Amino acid sequence: MSLLRDVVAVLEGAEIRHALIGAVAMAVHGVSRSTADIDLLTVETRSLREELWADLKARGASLRILKGDFEDPLAGSVRLREGTQVVDVVVGRYVWQKEILAAAEQQSIGEIELPVARPAGLVLLKLDAGGPKDAWDIRSLLEVHAPAEAIRAEVDRVIPRLSAESRHLWERLRAGG
């Protein structure tokens, strides 16, 4: 977790709002599944600047920055790897993702304090991704938080701003499919 601690320190030092998402955030909310990396969300494109990560790169961490084009659903991503540790910084581009960051709650992950996306935010991100594993994750979150009406209400409020595919998946999952 030392790489995560250092990535969080870089983001905090640059005053870049971020939150833990992905499998580790799911585990914080009671859904456990294996993962090879740790995911953070931000909407700050400053995180795509190589110079932000210079200190980590200088100490030997590998760095890969991908910038999304106009049609890409993401502004980009940053992958940092040090030994077996991998941290991905996912750079969103939508207001609803910014709202997920604003609603994130401070949690302790080992010795690290950082904002963690709430269950409804994780559901929205999974709906946006739209894969079979994402649907499983959504079902699992809703089961763990049963009754999940508060999560459903938060998602229902935001879902009109997501893609037609995301809305269709949500309708199917709400209907029990």
matplotlib code that plots the C-alpha trace (Angstrom):
import matplotlib.pyplot as plt

x = [0.0, 3.0, 2.5, -1.2, 0.0, 2.4, 0.0, -2.6, 0.1, 0.9, -2.8, -3.3, -0.1, -1.5, -4.9, -6.5, -9.8, -9.9, -11.6, -11.0, -13.1, -13.0, -12.6, -10.9, -13.7, -16.2, -14.5, -14.8, -18.5, -18.7, -18.2, -15.0, -13.4, -9.9, -8.1, -4.6, -4.7, -6.1, -8.3, -8.7, -11.1, -10.5, -11.8, -8.7, -6.8, -3.8, -3.3, -2.4, 0.8, 3.9, 5.7, 3.1, 4.5, 8.2, 9.2, 7.6, 9.1, 12.6, 12.4, 11.7, 7.9, 6.8, 4.4, 1.9, -0.3, -3.1, -5.1, -8.6, -9.7, -13.0, -15.0, -13.4, -15.6, -12.6, -10.3, -7.5, -5.8, -2.5, -1.0, 1.8, 3.5, 6.1, 7.0, 3.7, 1.8, -0.3, -2.4, -4.6, -5.9, -9.0, -9.6, -13.3, -14.9, -18.5, -20.3, -21.8, -18.3, -17.4, -20.5, -19.2, -16.0, -17.9, -19.9, -17.0, -16.4, -13.1, -12.0, -9.0, -7.5, -4.7, -2.6, -3.9, -6.8, -8.5, -11.9, -13.9, -16.7, -20.1, -22.1, -24.3, -21.2, -19.7, -23.0, -23.0, -19.4, -20.2, -23.3, -21.1, -18.5, -21.4, -19.6, -20.7, -18.4, -19.8, -23.4, -22.3, -20.6, -23.8, -26.0, -23.5, -23.5, -27.3, -27.5, -25.0, -26.8, -30.3, -32.7, -30.9, -33.6, -31.3, -28.7, -31.4, -32.8, -29.4, -28.7, -32.2, -31.5, -28.3, -29.0, -30.8, -27.3, -25.7, -25.7, -28.7, -26.8, -26.2, -29.9, -31.0, -28.6, -30.0, -33.6, -32.7, -30.9, -33.8, -36.2, -34.1, -32.4]
y = [0.0, 2.3, 3.2, 4.1, 6.3, 8.1, 8.6, 10.0, 12.3, 13.6, 14.3, 15.9, 18.0, 19.3, 19.8, 17.4, 16.0, 12.2, 9.2, 5.5, 3.5, -0.1, -3.4, -1.9, 0.7, -2.2, -4.1, -1.0, -1.3, -5.0, -6.6, -8.6, -9.6, -10.0, -7.2, -6.6, -2.8, 0.0, 2.6, 6.3, 8.7, 12.3, 14.8, 17.0, 16.8, 18.2, 14.6, 13.8, 15.9, 13.8, 16.4, 15.8, 12.2, 13.1, 12.2, 8.8, 8.1, 9.2, 6.7, 3.9, 3.7, 3.1, 5.6, 5.3, 8.3, 7.9, 10.9, 10.4, 12.1, 14.0, 10.8, 8.9, 8.6, 9.4, 12.4, 9.9, 7.6, 7.3, 3.9, 3.8, 0.5, -0.2, -3.9, -5.7, -2.6, -0.9, 2.3, 3.5, 7.1, 7.3, 10.8, 11.4, 14.3, 14.6, 16.6, 13.5, 12.1, 15.3, 14.8, 11.3, 13.0, 15.6, 12.9, 10.6, 9.9, 9.8, 6.3, 4.5, 1.9, 0.3, 3.3, 5.6, 8.1, 8.9, 9.7, 6.6, 6.8, 6.0, 2.9, 4.9, 6.5, 3.0, 1.9, 4.8, 4.2, 0.5, 1.4, 3.7, 0.9, -1.5, -4.9, -8.3, -8.0, -4.5, -5.8, -8.5, -5.7, -3.7, -6.6, -7.4, -3.8, -3.7, -7.1, -6.1, -2.8, -4.3, -2.7, -0.6, 2.1, 4.9, 3.8, 3.3, 6.8, 8.4, 6.4, 7.2, 10.9, 10.8, 8.1, 10.4, 12.0, 8.7, 7.0, 5.1, 1.8, 2.7, 3.5, 0.3, -1.8, 0.0, -0.7, -4.3, -4.6, -2.8, -5.3, -8.1, -9.1]
z = [0.0, 0.0, -3.6, -2.9, 0.1, -2.2, -5.0, -2.6, -1.2, -4.7, -5.4, -2.1, -2.5, -5.8, -4.3, -6.8, -5.5, -5.7, -4.3, -4.0, -6.5, -7.9, -6.0, -3.0, -2.5, -3.0, -0.2, 2.1, 1.4, 2.1, -1.3, -1.6, -4.9, -6.1, -7.9, -9.2, -8.9, -6.8, -8.6, -7.8, -9.6, -10.3, -12.8, -12.7, -16.0, -14.2, -13.1, -16.7, -16.5, -16.4, -14.2, -11.4, -11.1, -11.5, -7.9, -8.1, -11.5, -10.3, -7.5, -10.0, -10.4, -13.9, -15.3, -18.2, -19.1, -21.6, -22.7, -24.0, -27.2, -27.7, -28.1, -25.2, -22.2, -20.0, -20.1, -19.6, -17.1, -15.2, -14.3, -11.7, -11.0, -8.4, -8.0, -7.6, -6.6, -9.3, -8.8, -11.6, -11.6, -13.7, -15.0, -15.6, -17.5, -16.4, -13.7, -12.2, -11.6, -9.9, -7.7, -6.7, -5.6, -3.6, -1.8, -1.0, 2.6, 4.4, 5.4, 6.7, 4.4, 6.4, 7.5, 4.7, 5.2, 1.9, 0.4, -0.7, -3.2, -1.6, -2.8, -5.1, -6.7, -7.3, -8.8, -11.2, -12.2, -12.8, -14.9, -17.0, -17.5, -18.3, -18.4, -17.0, -14.0, -13.4, -13.3, -10.8, -8.7, -8.7, -7.7, -4.9, -3.6, -3.6, -1.8, 0.9, 1.5, 1.5, 1.7, -0.9, -1.5, -0.5, -3.1, -5.7, -5.0, -5.5, -8.7, -10.0, -9.5, -11.6, -14.2, -16.7, -17.3, -18.2, -21.6, -23.0, -22.4, -18.8, -18.3, -19.9, -17.7, -14.6, -15.7, -16.2, -12.8, -11.0, -12.5, -11.1, -14.3]

ax = plt.figure().add_subplot(projection="3d")
ax.plot(x, y, z, "-o")
ax.set_aspect("equal")
plt.show()
